[in-house]
Amino acid sequence: MEHITRFFWFCSGANFSLLKRSPTESNKYIGIGATVFFTGVLAALAAGYALFTVFQSVWPAIFFGLLWGLMIFNLDRFIVSSMRKKENSWSEWKLAIPRLVLAVLLALVISKPLEIKMFEREIDRKIDEKRTEFITESKVNLAKGFPEIRELEAKIDTLKAEVTDFVAYRDQLQDEYDAERFGEKTTSTSGIVGLGSNAKKKEQQLDAAQATLDDLVERNQIRIDTLEAQIREFVALRQREFEKQQPGIEGFDGLAARMDALDSLTEESSAMAMANIFIMLLFVAIETAPIFVKLISPRGPYDEYLELHEDKVRLFKGEKWTFAKGESEARVGYFQDTHFYATDLQKEKTNRKNKAQADAEIAKIDSEFKV
């Protein structure tokens, strides 16, 4: 139990020696340390899942997830340990505002991957719908990119329509021939029963039309087969282009795609939007909990000891500074006194020497004039 207590003290960023001197503060800092620790654990899980969607590999996700969790843990520990309880509560809040903003940003970053994991089934369904849309759009775009297929299909339709029209003409001649044989009176028949001259003419026209039809069918079928072969080549080429795009469509499962799917789901469903907001607020509350605990908790013995220790350090610093400043000023004064004294002696010696030289020259000149 003692090891767990010391571990959570470490997580809270508290000083062990000061906490031991104020045992009533122990539980408070155990709670703060536990909150900081579990926030780091949640950050590691969130980052691990987010990176798994990127790398699609377990070990890189575990490594970078732990690295991210440790960074968040260290940052939270620094934020909590750097806060000081003051006599004036407003000054504490002013100092805590930047830390609260940073904690909220961290909570938003941590919560997003876990939200994606919680709504994984709904997001998978939305991603499948997106893939279907992409496949449809890809096929439509590829169809537009191969207008030759439509042109060839139009030619085949024209050839088939030509055969159909001639079949209708042949059937019309057949009807006229039958009506002529059975004596049906129409605008194109005589109304005489039997195989007369008119019937024979109709039969010749029918035979000629049938021969033309057979030739047309054979000739157009050859053309149709050729056109269909060309269509199959273009279809195969289009399929190859689609297969090139298919891995990208199948791989539409990254972090950005899942975030976009989650955003679409929250826009479509108010229940999803509310759940998303509540999860985000939960993580904001968890991330900011250590800061609020320090803000709302009363000033305790630990804070008094900590402030006393810091004041002692400041006083010791002042003493050292005063002592160092006095020594420096003494050394500077001694240097100035000795330096300037030596300079004055040197000047006096130089002046005496110059005066002696001048007196000697004057005496020499005087002696020359006397001679």
PyMOL commands that set and color helices and strands:
alter all, ss='L'
color gray80, all
select helices_A, chain A and resi 2-12+16-21+23-55+58-81+89-118+120-145+147-181+197-250+255-268+270-296+301-370
alter helices_A, ss='H'
color red, helices_A
deselect
rebuild
show_as cartoon
